[in-house]
């Protein structure tokens, strides 16, 4: 292995992980913002998770990657706002 090759590969791997983490955080933030907007417009009961997902541009199942259920999403919104 050439000198610097390992370091370069390690740097690329760390950079990739950071980019992925930012992407995940951005996706979660997008879901929360989407839920906030829709709940404001339609109310809690008029805003199913599928509507939040569509508005956020993610699959409905993706929401459950970040939140166990709709109540958990509401807690996430509360933590985001505070």
C-alpha positions as a Markdown table, in Angstrom:
| # | Residue | x | y | z |
|---|---|---|---|---|
| 1 | Unk | 0.0 | 0.0 | 0.0 |
| 2 | Unk | 1.4 | 3.4 | -1.0 |
| 3 | Unk | 2.1 | 6.0 | 1.7 |
| 4 | Unk | -1.0 | 8.1 | 2.2 |
| 5 | Unk | -3.4 | 5.7 | 0.6 |
| 6 | Unk | -4.7 | 4.4 | 3.9 |
| 7 | Unk | -5.1 | 7.9 | 5.2 |
| 8 | Unk | -6.9 | 9.0 | 2.0 |
| 9 | Unk | -9.2 | 6.0 | 2.2 |
| 10 | Unk | -9.9 | 6.7 | 5.9 |
| 11 | Unk | -10.6 | 10.4 | 5.2 |
| 12 | Unk | -13.0 | 9.5 | 2.4 |
| 13 | Unk | -14.8 | 7.0 | 4.7 |
| 14 | Unk | -15.1 | 9.5 | 7.5 |
| 15 | Unk | -16.3 | 12.2 | 5.1 |
| 16 | Unk | -18.9 | 9.8 | 3.7 |
| 17 | Unk | -20.2 | 8.9 | 7.1 |
| 18 | Unk | -20.5 | 12.6 | 8.1 |
| 19 | Unk | -22.4 | 13.3 | 4.8 |
| 20 | Unk | -24.7 | 10.4 | 5.5 |
| 21 | Unk | -25.4 | 11.7 | 9.0 |
| 22 | Unk | -26.1 | 15.2 | 7.8 |
| 23 | Unk | -28.5 | 13.7 | 5.2 |
| 24 | Unk | -30.3 | 11.7 | 7.9 |
| 25 | Unk | -30.6 | 14.7 | 10.1 |
| 26 | Unk | -31.9 | 16.8 | 7.2 |
| 27 | Unk | -34.5 | 14.1 | 6.4 |
| 28 | Unk | -35.6 | 14.0 | 10.0 |
| 29 | Unk | -35.8 | 17.8 | 10.1 |
| 30 | Unk | -37.8 | 17.8 | 6.8 |
| 31 | Unk | -40.3 | 15.3 | 8.2 |
| 32 | Unk | -40.7 | 17.4 | 11.4 |
| 33 | Unk | -41.2 | 20.6 | 9.4 |
| 34 | Unk | -43.7 | 18.9 | 7.1 |
| 35 | Unk | -45.7 | 17.6 | 10.1 |
| 36 | Unk | -45.7 | 21.0 | 11.7 |
| 37 | Unk | -47.0 | 22.6 | 8.5 |
| 38 | Unk | -49.7 | 20.0 | 7.9 |
| 39 | Unk | -50.9 | 19.9 | 11.5 |
| 40 | Unk | -51.2 | 23.6 | 11.5 |
| 41 | Unk | -53.3 | 23.5 | 8.3 |
| 42 | Unk | -55.3 | 20.3 | 8.9 |
| 43 | Unk | -55.1 | 19.6 | 12.7 |
| 44 | Unk | -53.6 | 16.5 | 14.3 |
| 45 | Unk | -56.4 | 14.1 | 13.3 |
| 46 | Unk | -56.6 | 15.5 | 9.8 |
| 47 | Unk | -52.9 | 14.8 | 9.2 |
| 48 | Unk | -52.1 | 11.1 | 8.7 |
| 49 | Unk | -48.5 | 9.9 | 8.6 |
| 50 | Unk | -48.9 | 9.1 | 4.9 |
| 51 | Unk | -49.7 | 12.8 | 4.2 |
| 52 | Unk | -46.6 | 13.9 | 6.2 |
| 53 | Unk | -44.5 | 11.5 | 4.2 |
| 54 | Unk | -45.8 | 12.7 | 0.9 |
| 55 | Unk | -45.3 | 16.3 | 1.8 |
| 56 | Unk | -41.8 | 15.6 | 3.1 |
| 57 | Unk | -40.9 | 13.7 | -0.1 |
| 58 | Unk | -40.2 | 10.4 | 1.7 |
| 59 | Unk | -41.8 | 7.0 | 1.8 |
| 60 | Unk | -44.3 | 6.5 | 4.6 |
| 61 | Unk | -42.0 | 3.8 | 6.0 |
| 62 | Unk | -39.1 | 6.2 | 6.3 |
| 63 | Unk | -41.0 | 8.1 | 9.0 |
| 64 | Unk | -41.0 | 5.0 | 11.1 |
| 65 | Unk | -37.2 | 4.9 | 10.8 |
| 66 | Unk | -37.1 | 8.1 | 12.8 |
| 67 | Unk | -40.3 | 7.9 | 14.9 |
| 68 | Unk | -42.0 | 4.8 | 16.4 |
| 69 | Unk | -45.5 | 6.2 | 15.7 |
| 70 | Unk | -47.5 | 9.4 | 15.3 |
| 71 | Unk | -47.3 | 10.2 | 19.0 |
| 72 | Unk | -43.5 | 9.8 | 18.9 |
| 73 | Unk | -43.5 | 12.3 | 15.9 |
| 74 | Unk | -45.4 | 14.8 | 18.0 |
| 75 | Unk | -42.8 | 14.4 | 20.8 |
| 76 | Unk | -40.1 | 14.9 | 18.1 |
| 77 | Unk | -41.8 | 18.1 | 17.0 |
| 78 | Unk | -42.0 | 19.3 | 20.6 |
| 79 | Unk | -38.2 | 18.6 | 21.1 |
| 80 | Unk | -37.4 | 20.3 | 17.8 |
| 81 | Unk | -39.4 | 23.5 | 18.6 |
| 82 | Unk | -38.0 | 23.8 | 22.2 |
